[in-house]
Amino acid sequence: MYKEKLETPMPTSGGHNSTVNKPGATHQASTTQTTTTKEFIQNLPDVVCLSHLRWDFVYQRPQHLLSRFARHTRLYFIEEPIFEDNTEPRLEVSGREQNIQLVVPHLPHGLSPEHVEMEQRQLLDKFFAEKGLERYIFWYYTPMALGFTDHFNPVLTVYDCMDELSAFKFAPVKLKELEKELFNRADLVFTGGQSLYEAKQKQHPSVHAFPSSIDKAHFAQARQALEQPSDQASIAEPRIGFFGVIDERMDLELLAAVADAKPEWQLVMVGPVVKIDPADLPQRPNLHYLGGKSYKELPVYLSGWSVAMLPFAINESTRFISPTKTPEYLSAGKPVVSTPIRDVIRPYGEQQLVHIAGTPQEFVAAIEKALAQQDDEQWKEKVDRFLTNISWDKTWQAMVEQMNNALQLKNS
């Protein structure tokens, strides 16, 4: 039922060939012998990710990090259930890029929360048995998954806490309780930003901040004049753009106020609308919603903007966010204007890499300054120096070093 073909593994970023882990392989650990990070990577257990985000939705932190694990071992990305009419509980398993398997539960409508957990538990029990999964790492993005995975025995448990999910719209009531339990079970906790680290650091003995990183080469494409897609080519300039999920974190009143204050500016919003009614989005002649785009397409849209913006509301849902798009915009050589998000102020605002503005009037004034900054080579050089040592490869490598240390400590 779950037949899987393993492809030839890709070389690591360091150029060494790696071997895909075989199910049931015994873990070579010793109290008298330490394992280097390179050896750990070469003998990586399978990685099982429990996520509240869907792999094919928006390409962001989980995909960047987990696709790097898949260069060396098998990755199983387990998503939240899809509920359907007249269906029997089942798992849909499909492949993506090399060694990545998406695992999606399909359940019938009308189940109680307890029944939903029970069905997922039974489906995963059968899946693990059929796959021969015996040596694996659990990588959690959502504490809610603990309700149907707490009986498994991973060699290592990692909680990559990328957001304060309890502050998001429609957050489950049990989320805080389960996060507390996940902290008790996890061997390591990573946070998606400095503010979140400061909020979580006393809740676990091994918490490590890993803020947003970048694929510089991908977004640096936007420094060139690229042929514009048809839905943006028809929009006049200057274009002030945003890409990302448009949800309760967006300051819609700010968008409307800026559009009204500067009708000659074109505000371009690229991304899916989630958890808010599209009818609630402000409508103006110079405010353009282009919908979701693939990760591959983003540099093309970004190349056509004069300024990039982060028009986030200041509320509970944005208190701990560390927007990945901040360094991505900068990699593209675009001046950036942001509302006062803590992890944008520190370090980007403090180092005068990004303009910070708290009111509509300040936001308009900051965009005017940013428009004048487009050809500022001194500023671009400063940005490039700051971004020199930031990459997803380096972030992943540092995480793996922590995982290797934690596993050796656990087995000592």
Contacts in CASP RR format, 6 or more apart in sequence:
PFRMAT RR
TARGET T0000
AUTHOR 0000-0000-0000
METHOD contacts of the structure
MODEL  1
MYKEKLETPMPTSGGHNSTVNKPGATHQASTTQTTTTKEFIQNLPDVVCL
SHLRWDFVYQRPQHLLSRFARHTRLYFIEEPIFEDNTEPRLEVSGREQNI
QLVVPHLPHGLSPEHVEMEQRQLLDKFFAEKGLERYIFWYYTPMALGFTD
HFNPVLTVYDCMDELSAFKFAPVKLKELEKELFNRADLVFTGGQSLYEAK
QKQHPSVHAFPSSIDKAHFAQARQALEQPSDQASIAEPRIGFFGVIDERM
DLELLAAVADAKPEWQLVMVGPVVKIDPADLPQRPNLHYLGGKSYKELPV
YLSGWSVAMLPFAINESTRFISPTKTPEYLSAGKPVVSTPIRDVIRPYGE
QQLVHIAGTPQEFVAAIEKALAQQDDEQWKEKVDRFLTNISWDKTWQAMV
EQMNNALQLKNS
1 130 0 8 1.000
2 91 0 8 1.000
2 93 0 8 1.000
2 127 0 8 1.000
2 130 0 8 1.000
2 131 0 8 1.000
4 74 0 8 1.000
4 93 0 8 1.000
4 101 0 8 1.000
4 131 0 8 1.000
6 20 0 8 1.000
6 74 0 8 1.000
6 99 0 8 1.000
7 98 0 8 1.000
7 99 0 8 1.000
9 17 0 8 1.000
9 18 0 8 1.000
9 19 0 8 1.000
9 20 0 8 1.000
9 71 0 8 1.000
9 72 0 8 1.000
9 98 0 8 1.000
9 99 0 8 1.000
10 18 0 8 1.000
10 71 0 8 1.000
10 98 0 8 1.000
11 17 0 8 1.000
11 18 0 8 1.000
11 71 0 8 1.000
12 18 0 8 1.000
12 41 0 8 1.000
12 71 0 8 1.000
12 72 0 8 1.000
13 68 0 8 1.000
13 71 0 8 1.000
13 393 0 8 1.000
13 397 0 8 1.000
16 38 0 8 1.000
16 42 0 8 1.000
18 41 0 8 1.000
18 42 0 8 1.000
18 44 0 8 1.000
18 71 0 8 1.000
18 72 0 8 1.000
18 73 0 8 1.000
19 42 0 8 1.000
19 43 0 8 1.000
19 72 0 8 1.000
20 72 0 8 1.000
20 73 0 8 1.000
20 74 0 8 1.000
20 99 0 8 1.000
21 43 0 8 1.000
21 44 0 8 1.000
21 45 0 8 1.000
21 46 0 8 1.000
21 73 0 8 1.000
21 74 0 8 1.000
21 135 0 8 1.000
23 46 0 8 1.000
23 131 0 8 1.000
23 132 0 8 1.000
23 133 0 8 1.000
23 134 0 8 1.000
23 135 0 8 1.000
24 132 0 8 1.000
24 134 0 8 1.000
24 135 0 8 1.000
25 43 0 8 1.000
25 135 0 8 1.000
26 135 0 8 1.000
27 45 0 8 1.000
27 135 0 8 1.000
27 155 0 8 1.000
27 411 0 8 1.000
28 35 0 8 1.000
28 43 0 8 1.000
29 35 0 8 1.000
29 407 0 8 1.000
29 408 0 8 1.000
29 411 0 8 1.000
30 411 0 8 1.000
31 411 0 8 1.000
31 412 0 8 1.000
34 408 0 8 1.000
35 43 0 8 1.000
35 404 0 8 1.000
35 407 0 8 1.000
35 408 0 8 1.000
36 404 0 8 1.000
37 397 0 8 1.000
37 400 0 8 1.000
37 401 0 8 1.000
37 404 0 8 1.000
40 400 0 8 1.000
40 403 0 8 1.000
40 404 0 8 1.000
40 407 0 8 1.000
41 72 0 8 1.000
41 400 0 8 1.000
42 72 0 8 1.000
44 69 0 8 1.000
44 72 0 8 1.000
44 73 0 8 1.000
44 137 0 8 1.000
45 73 0 8 1.000
45 135 0 8 1.000
45 136 0 8 1.000
45 137 0 8 1.000
45 155 0 8 1.000
45 156 0 8 1.000
46 73 0 8 1.000
46 74 0 8 1.000
46 75 0 8 1.000
46 76 0 8 1.000
46 133 0 8 1.000
46 135 0 8 1.000
46 136 0 8 1.000
46 137 0 8 1.000
47 66 0 8 1.000
47 69 0 8 1.000
47 70 0 8 1.000
47 73 0 8 1.000
47 74 0 8 1.000
47 75 0 8 1.000
47 76 0 8 1.000
47 136 0 8 1.000
47 137 0 8 1.000
47 139 0 8 1.000
48 76 0 8 1.000
48 78 0 8 1.000
48 133 0 8 1.000
48 136 0 8 1.000
48 137 0 8 1.000
48 138 0 8 1.000
48 139 0 8 1.000
48 154 0 8 1.000
49 62 0 8 1.000
49 66 0 8 1.000
49 75 0 8 1.000
49 76 0 8 1.000
49 77 0 8 1.000
49 78 0 8 1.000
49 139 0 8 1.000
49 140 0 8 1.000
49 141 0 8 1.000
50 78 0 8 1.000
50 138 0 8 1.000
50 139 0 8 1.000
50 140 0 8 1.000
50 141 0 8 1.000
50 142 0 8 1.000
50 145 0 8 1.000
50 149 0 8 1.000
51 62 0 8 1.000
51 77 0 8 1.000
51 78 0 8 1.000
51 79 0 8 1.000
51 80 0 8 1.000
51 141 0 8 1.000
51 142 0 8 1.000
51 145 0 8 1.000
52 80 0 8 1.000
52 141 0 8 1.000
52 142 0 8 1.000
52 144 0 8 1.000
52 165 0 8 1.000
53 60 0 8 1.000
53 62 0 8 1.000
53 79 0 8 1.000
53 141 0 8 1.000
54 79 0 8 1.000
54 80 0 8 1.000
55 62 0 8 1.000
55 63 0 8 1.000
55 77 0 8 1.000
55 79 0 8 1.000
55 96 0 8 1.000
55 100 0 8 1.000
55 102 0 8 1.000
56 102 0 8 1.000
57 272 0 8 1.000
58 244 0 8 1.000
58 245 0 8 1.000
58 271 0 8 1.000
58 272 0 8 1.000
58 295 0 8 1.000
59 294 0 8 1.000
59 295 0 8 1.000
60 324 0 8 1.000
61 160 0 8 1.000
61 162 0 8 1.000
61 192 0 8 1.000
61 212 0 8 1.000
61 324 0 8 1.000
62 77 0 8 1.000
62 141 0 8 1.000
62 160 0 8 1.000
62 162 0 8 1.000
63 295 0 8 1.000
64 213 0 8 1.000
64 215 0 8 1.000
64 392 0 8 1.000
64 396 0 8 1.000
65 160 0 8 1.000
65 392 0 8 1.000
65 395 0 8 1.000
65 396 0 8 1.000
65 399 0 8 1.000
66 75 0 8 1.000
66 77 0 8 1.000
66 100 0 8 1.000
66 139 0 8 1.000
67 75 0 8 1.000
67 97 0 8 1.000
67 100 0 8 1.000
68 392 0 8 1.000
68 393 0 8 1.000
68 396 0 8 1.000
69 75 0 8 1.000
69 396 0 8 1.000
70 97 0 8 1.000
70 98 0 8 1.000
70 99 0 8 1.000
70 100 0 8 1.000
71 98 0 8 1.000
71 99 0 8 1.000
73 99 0 8 1.000
74 99 0 8 1.000
74 101 0 8 1.000
75 99 0 8 1.000
75 100 0 8 1.000
75 101 0 8 1.000
76 101 0 8 1.000
76 103 0 8 1.000
76 131 0 8 1.000
76 133 0 8 1.000
77 100 0 8 1.000
77 101 0 8 1.000
77 102 0 8 1.000
77 103 0 8 1.000
78 103 0 8 1.000
78 104 0 8 1.000
78 105 0 8 1.000
78 124 0 8 1.000
78 145 0 8 1.000
79 102 0 8 1.000
79 103 0 8 1.000
79 104 0 8 1.000
79 105 0 8 1.000
80 105 0 8 1.000
80 142 0 8 1.000
81 104 0 8 1.000
81 105 0 8 1.000
81 106 0 8 1.000
81 107 0 8 1.000
81 116 0 8 1.000
81 120 0 8 1.000
82 104 0 8 1.000
82 105 0 8 1.000
82 106 0 8 1.000
82 107 0 8 1.000
83 106 0 8 1.000
83 107 0 8 1.000
83 108 0 8 1.000
83 109 0 8 1.000
83 110 0 8 1.000
83 111 0 8 1.000
84 106 0 8 1.000
84 107 0 8 1.000
84 108 0 8 1.000
84 109 0 8 1.000
85 108 0 8 1.000
85 109 0 8 1.000
86 108 0 8 1.000
87 106 0 8 1.000
87 107 0 8 1.000
87 108 0 8 1.000
88 108 0 8 1.000
89 105 0 8 1.000
89 106 0 8 1.000
89 107 0 8 1.000
89 108 0 8 1.000
89 119 0 8 1.000
89 122 0 8 1.000
89 123 0 8 1.000
90 105 0 8 1.000
90 106 0 8 1.000
90 123 0 8 1.000
91 103 0 8 1.000
91 104 0 8 1.000
91 105 0 8 1.000
91 106 0 8 1.000
91 123 0 8 1.000
91 124 0 8 1.000
91 127 0 8 1.000
92 102 0 8 1.000
92 103 0 8 1.000
92 104 0 8 1.000
92 105 0 8 1.000
92 106 0 8 1.000
93 101 0 8 1.000
93 102 0 8 1.000
93 103 0 8 1.000
93 104 0 8 1.000
93 127 0 8 1.000
94 101 0 8 1.000
94 102 0 8 1.000
94 104 0 8 1.000
95 101 0 8 1.000
95 102 0 8 1.000
96 102 0 8 1.000
103 127 0 8 1.000
105 119 0 8 1.000
105 120 0 8 1.000
105 123 0 8 1.000
107 116 0 8 1.000
107 119 0 8 1.000
107 120 0 8 1.000
111 119 0 8 1.000
117 147 0 8 1.000
117 148 0 8 1.000
118 148 0 8 1.000
120 148 0 8 1.000
121 147 0 8 1.000
121 148 0 8 1.000
121 149 0 8 1.000
121 151 0 8 1.000
124 148 0 8 1.000
124 149 0 8 1.000
124 152 0 8 1.000
127 133 0 8 1.000
128 152 0 8 1.000
135 155 0 8 1.000
136 154 0 8 1.000
136 155 0 8 1.000
137 154 0 8 1.000
137 155 0 8 1.000
137 156 0 8 1.000
137 157 0 8 1.000
137 158 0 8 1.000
137 403 0 8 1.000
138 149 0 8 1.000
138 152 0 8 1.000
138 154 0 8 1.000
138 156 0 8 1.000
138 157 0 8 1.000
138 158 0 8 1.000
139 158 0 8 1.000
139 160 0 8 1.000
140 146 0 8 1.000
140 157 0 8 1.000
140 158 0 8 1.000
140 159 0 8 1.000
140 160 0 8 1.000
140 182 0 8 1.000
140 186 0 8 1.000
141 160 0 8 1.000
141 162 0 8 1.000
142 165 0 8 1.000
143 159 0 8 1.000
143 165 0 8 1.000
143 175 0 8 1.000
143 178 0 8 1.000
143 179 0 8 1.000
143 181 0 8 1.000
143 182 0 8 1.000
144 172 0 8 1.000
144 174 0 8 1.000
144 175 0 8 1.000
144 178 0 8 1.000
146 178 0 8 1.000
146 181 0 8 1.000
146 182 0 8 1.000
146 185 0 8 1.000
147 178 0 8 1.000
150 181 0 8 1.000
150 185 0 8 1.000
155 407 0 8 1.000
156 187 0 8 1.000
156 188 0 8 1.000
156 403 0 8 1.000
156 406 0 8 1.000
156 407 0 8 1.000
156 410 0 8 1.000
157 185 0 8 1.000
157 186 0 8 1.000
157 187 0 8 1.000
157 188 0 8 1.000
158 186 0 8 1.000
158 187 0 8 1.000
158 188 0 8 1.000
158 189 0 8 1.000
158 190 0 8 1.000
158 403 0 8 1.000
159 182 0 8 1.000
159 183 0 8 1.000
159 186 0 8 1.000
159 188 0 8 1.000
159 189 0 8 1.000
159 190 0 8 1.000
160 190 0 8 1.000
160 192 0 8 1.000
161 189 0 8 1.000
161 190 0 8 1.000
161 191 0 8 1.000
161 192 0 8 1.000
161 196 0 8 1.000
161 200 0 8 1.000
162 191 0 8 1.000
162 192 0 8 1.000
162 196 0 8 1.000
163 192 0 8 1.000
163 196 0 8 1.000
163 320 0 8 1.000
163 321 0 8 1.000
164 196 0 8 1.000
164 199 0 8 1.000
164 316 0 8 1.000
164 317 0 8 1.000
164 319 0 8 1.000
164 320 0 8 1.000
165 171 0 8 1.000
165 175 0 8 1.000
165 179 0 8 1.000
166 175 0 8 1.000
166 176 0 8 1.000
166 179 0 8 1.000
167 316 0 8 1.000
167 317 0 8 1.000
167 319 0 8 1.000
167 320 0 8 1.000
168 248 0 8 1.000
168 275 0 8 1.000
168 317 0 8 1.000
169 247 0 8 1.000
169 248 0 8 1.000
169 275 0 8 1.000
169 317 0 8 1.000
170 275 0 8 1.000
180 203 0 8 1.000
183 189 0 8 1.000
183 203 0 8 1.000
183 204 0 8 1.000
186 204 0 8 1.000
187 206 0 8 1.000
187 406 0 8 1.000
187 407 0 8 1.000
187 410 0 8 1.000
188 206 0 8 1.000
188 208 0 8 1.000
188 402 0 8 1.000
188 403 0 8 1.000
188 406 0 8 1.000
189 200 0 8 1.000
189 203 0 8 1.000
189 204 0 8 1.000
189 206 0 8 1.000
189 207 0 8 1.000
189 208 0 8 1.000
190 207 0 8 1.000
190 208 0 8 1.000
190 209 0 8 1.000
190 210 0 8 1.000
190 399 0 8 1.000
190 402 0 8 1.000
191 197 0 8 1.000
191 200 0 8 1.000
191 207 0 8 1.000
191 208 0 8 1.000
191 209 0 8 1.000
191 210 0 8 1.000
192 209 0 8 1.000
192 210 0 8 1.000
192 211 0 8 1.000
192 212 0 8 1.000
192 322 0 8 1.000
193 209 0 8 1.000
193 210 0 8 1.000
193 211 0 8 1.000
193 212 0 8 1.000
193 320 0 8 1.000
193 322 0 8 1.000
193 343 0 8 1.000
194 209 0 8 1.000
194 211 0 8 1.000
194 322 0 8 1.000
194 342 0 8 1.000
194 343 0 8 1.000
194 346 0 8 1.000
195 319 0 8 1.000
195 320 0 8 1.000
195 322 0 8 1.000
195 342 0 8 1.000
195 343 0 8 1.000
196 209 0 8 1.000
196 320 0 8 1.000
196 322 0 8 1.000
197 207 0 8 1.000
197 208 0 8 1.000
197 209 0 8 1.000
199 320 0 8 1.000
200 207 0 8 1.000
201 207 0 8 1.000
206 402 0 8 1.000
206 406 0 8 1.000
208 399 0 8 1.000
208 402 0 8 1.000
210 395 0 8 1.000
210 398 0 8 1.000
210 399 0 8 1.000
211 322 0 8 1.000
211 343 0 8 1.000
212 322 0 8 1.000
212 323 0 8 1.000
212 324 0 8 1.000
212 326 0 8 1.000
212 327 0 8 1.000
212 343 0 8 1.000
213 324 0 8 1.000
213 327 0 8 1.000
213 390 0 8 1.000
213 391 0 8 1.000
213 392 0 8 1.000
213 394 0 8 1.000
213 395 0 8 1.000
214 324 0 8 1.000
214 327 0 8 1.000
214 328 0 8 1.000
214 331 0 8 1.000
214 387 0 8 1.000
214 390 0 8 1.000
214 391 0 8 1.000
214 392 0 8 1.000
215 328 0 8 1.000
215 391 0 8 1.000
215 392 0 8 1.000
216 331 0 8 1.000
216 387 0 8 1.000
216 390 0 8 1.000
216 391 0 8 1.000
218 295 0 8 1.000
218 299 0 8 1.000
218 331 0 8 1.000
219 298 0 8 1.000
219 299 0 8 1.000
219 302 0 8 1.000
219 328 0 8 1.000
219 329 0 8 1.000
219 331 0 8 1.000
219 332 0 8 1.000
220 299 0 8 1.000
220 331 0 8 1.000
220 332 0 8 1.000
220 333 0 8 1.000
221 299 0 8 1.000
221 300 0 8 1.000
221 303 0 8 1.000
221 332 0 8 1.000
222 299 0 8 1.000
222 300 0 8 1.000
222 302 0 8 1.000
222 303 0 8 1.000
222 304 0 8 1.000
222 331 0 8 1.000
222 332 0 8 1.000
222 333 0 8 1.000
222 334 0 8 1.000
223 303 0 8 1.000
223 332 0 8 1.000
223 333 0 8 1.000
224 303 0 8 1.000
225 303 0 8 1.000
226 299 0 8 1.000
226 300 0 8 1.000
226 303 0 8 1.000
226 304 0 8 1.000
227 300 0 8 1.000
228 300 0 8 1.000
228 303 0 8 1.000
228 304 0 8 1.000
229 297 0 8 1.000
229 300 0 8 1.000
229 301 0 8 1.000
231 290 0 8 1.000
232 239 0 8 1.000
232 268 0 8 1.000
232 290 0 8 1.000
232 301 0 8 1.000
232 304 0 8 1.000
235 266 0 8 1.000
235 268 0 8 1.000
235 288 0 8 1.000
236 266 0 8 1.000
237 266 0 8 1.000
237 304 0 8 1.000
237 306 0 8 1.000
238 265 0 8 1.000
238 266 0 8 1.000
238 306 0 8 1.000
238 307 0 8 1.000
238 371 0 8 1.000
239 265 0 8 1.000
239 266 0 8 1.000
239 267 0 8 1.000
239 268 0 8 1.000
239 304 0 8 1.000
239 305 0 8 1.000
239 306 0 8 1.000
240 258 0 8 1.000
240 265 0 8 1.000
240 266 0 8 1.000
240 267 0 8 1.000
240 268 0 8 1.000
240 305 0 8 1.000
240 306 0 8 1.000
240 307 0 8 1.000
240 308 0 8 1.000
240 309 0 8 1.000
240 337 0 8 1.000
240 367 0 8 1.000
241 267 0 8 1.000
241 268 0 8 1.000
241 269 0 8 1.000
241 270 0 8 1.000
241 305 0 8 1.000
241 307 0 8 1.000
241 308 0 8 1.000
241 309 0 8 1.000
242 267 0 8 1.000
242 268 0 8 1.000
242 269 0 8 1.000
242 270 0 8 1.000
242 308 0 8 1.000
242 309 0 8 1.000
242 310 0 8 1.000
242 311 0 8 1.000
242 325 0 8 1.000
243 270 0 8 1.000
243 271 0 8 1.000
243 293 0 8 1.000
243 298 0 8 1.000
243 301 0 8 1.000
243 302 0 8 1.000
243 325 0 8 1.000
244 270 0 8 1.000
244 271 0 8 1.000
244 272 0 8 1.000
244 325 0 8 1.000
245 271 0 8 1.000
245 272 0 8 1.000
245 274 0 8 1.000
246 269 0 8 1.000
246 271 0 8 1.000
246 272 0 8 1.000
246 273 0 8 1.000
246 274 0 8 1.000
246 276 0 8 1.000
246 281 0 8 1.000
246 289 0 8 1.000
247 273 0 8 1.000
247 274 0 8 1.000
247 275 0 8 1.000
247 276 0 8 1.000
248 275 0 8 1.000
248 276 0 8 1.000
248 313 0 8 1.000
248 315 0 8 1.000
248 317 0 8 1.000
249 312 0 8 1.000
249 313 0 8 1.000
249 315 0 8 1.000
249 317 0 8 1.000
249 318 0 8 1.000
249 321 0 8 1.000
250 276 0 8 1.000
250 311 0 8 1.000
250 312 0 8 1.000
250 313 0 8 1.000
251 311 0 8 1.000
251 312 0 8 1.000
251 313 0 8 1.000
251 314 0 8 1.000
251 339 0 8 1.000
252 280 0 8 1.000
252 281 0 8 1.000
252 282 0 8 1.000
252 313 0 8 1.000
253 282 0 8 1.000
253 360 0 8 1.000
254 311 0 8 1.000
254 313 0 8 1.000
254 339 0 8 1.000
254 360 0 8 1.000
254 363 0 8 1.000
255 267 0 8 1.000
255 269 0 8 1.000
255 282 0 8 1.000
255 287 0 8 1.000
255 311 0 8 1.000
256 282 0 8 1.000
256 284 0 8 1.000
256 287 0 8 1.000
257 360 0 8 1.000
257 363 0 8 1.000
258 265 0 8 1.000
258 267 0 8 1.000
258 311 0 8 1.000
258 360 0 8 1.000
258 363 0 8 1.000
258 364 0 8 1.000
258 367 0 8 1.000
259 265 0 8 1.000
259 267 0 8 1.000
259 282 0 8 1.000
259 284 0 8 1.000
259 286 0 8 1.000
259 287 0 8 1.000
260 284 0 8 1.000
261 360 0 8 1.000
261 361 0 8 1.000
261 364 0 8 1.000
262 286 0 8 1.000
262 364 0 8 1.000
262 367 0 8 1.000
263 284 0 8 1.000
263 285 0 8 1.000
263 286 0 8 1.000
264 286 0 8 1.000
265 286 0 8 1.000
265 367 0 8 1.000
266 286 0 8 1.000
266 288 0 8 1.000
267 284 0 8 1.000
267 286 0 8 1.000
267 287 0 8 1.000
267 288 0 8 1.000
267 309 0 8 1.000
268 288 0 8 1.000
268 290 0 8 1.000
268 301 0 8 1.000
268 305 0 8 1.000
269 287 0 8 1.000
269 288 0 8 1.000
269 289 0 8 1.000
269 290 0 8 1.000
269 291 0 8 1.000
270 290 0 8 1.000
270 291 0 8 1.000
270 292 0 8 1.000
270 293 0 8 1.000
270 298 0 8 1.000
270 301 0 8 1.000
271 289 0 8 1.000
271 290 0 8 1.000
271 291 0 8 1.000
271 292 0 8 1.000
271 293 0 8 1.000
272 291 0 8 1.000
272 292 0 8 1.000
273 281 0 8 1.000
273 289 0 8 1.000
273 291 0 8 1.000
278 289 0 8 1.000
281 289 0 8 1.000
290 301 0 8 1.000
293 301 0 8 1.000
298 328 0 8 1.000
299 332 0 8 1.000
302 308 0 8 1.000
302 328 0 8 1.000
302 329 0 8 1.000
302 332 0 8 1.000
302 334 0 8 1.000
303 332 0 8 1.000
305 334 0 8 1.000
306 334 0 8 1.000
306 335 0 8 1.000
306 370 0 8 1.000
306 371 0 8 1.000
306 374 0 8 1.000
307 334 0 8 1.000
307 335 0 8 1.000
307 336 0 8 1.000
307 337 0 8 1.000
307 367 0 8 1.000
307 370 0 8 1.000
307 371 0 8 1.000
307 374 0 8 1.000
308 325 0 8 1.000
308 329 0 8 1.000
308 332 0 8 1.000
308 334 0 8 1.000
308 335 0 8 1.000
308 336 0 8 1.000
308 337 0 8 1.000
309 336 0 8 1.000
309 337 0 8 1.000
309 338 0 8 1.000
309 363 0 8 1.000
309 367 0 8 1.000
310 323 0 8 1.000
310 325 0 8 1.000
310 326 0 8 1.000
310 336 0 8 1.000
310 337 0 8 1.000
310 338 0 8 1.000
310 339 0 8 1.000
310 341 0 8 1.000
310 344 0 8 1.000
311 339 0 8 1.000
311 363 0 8 1.000
312 318 0 8 1.000
312 321 0 8 1.000
312 323 0 8 1.000
312 338 0 8 1.000
312 339 0 8 1.000
312 341 0 8 1.000
313 339 0 8 1.000
314 339 0 8 1.000
314 340 0 8 1.000
314 341 0 8 1.000
314 358 0 8 1.000
318 341 0 8 1.000
319 342 0 8 1.000
320 342 0 8 1.000
320 343 0 8 1.000
321 341 0 8 1.000
321 343 0 8 1.000
322 343 0 8 1.000
323 338 0 8 1.000
323 341 0 8 1.000
323 343 0 8 1.000
323 344 0 8 1.000
326 336 0 8 1.000
326 338 0 8 1.000
326 344 0 8 1.000
326 348 0 8 1.000
326 354 0 8 1.000
327 387 0 8 1.000
327 390 0 8 1.000
329 336 0 8 1.000
330 336 0 8 1.000
330 348 0 8 1.000
330 353 0 8 1.000
330 354 0 8 1.000
330 383 0 8 1.000
330 386 0 8 1.000
330 387 0 8 1.000
331 387 0 8 1.000
333 380 0 8 1.000
333 383 0 8 1.000
335 355 0 8 1.000
335 369 0 8 1.000
335 370 0 8 1.000
335 371 0 8 1.000
335 373 0 8 1.000
335 374 0 8 1.000
335 379 0 8 1.000
336 348 0 8 1.000
336 353 0 8 1.000
336 354 0 8 1.000
336 355 0 8 1.000
336 370 0 8 1.000
337 354 0 8 1.000
337 355 0 8 1.000
337 356 0 8 1.000
337 357 0 8 1.000
337 363 0 8 1.000
337 366 0 8 1.000
337 367 0 8 1.000
337 370 0 8 1.000
338 344 0 8 1.000
338 348 0 8 1.000
338 354 0 8 1.000
338 355 0 8 1.000
338 356 0 8 1.000
338 357 0 8 1.000
339 356 0 8 1.000
339 357 0 8 1.000
339 358 0 8 1.000
339 363 0 8 1.000
340 356 0 8 1.000
340 357 0 8 1.000
340 358 0 8 1.000
344 354 0 8 1.000
344 356 0 8 1.000
345 356 0 8 1.000
347 353 0 8 1.000
347 386 0 8 1.000
348 354 0 8 1.000
349 355 0 8 1.000
349 356 0 8 1.000
351 382 0 8 1.000
351 386 0 8 1.000
352 382 0 8 1.000
353 379 0 8 1.000
353 382 0 8 1.000
353 383 0 8 1.000
353 386 0 8 1.000
355 366 0 8 1.000
355 367 0 8 1.000
355 369 0 8 1.000
355 370 0 8 1.000
356 366 0 8 1.000
357 363 0 8 1.000
357 365 0 8 1.000
357 366 0 8 1.000
373 379 0 8 1.000
END
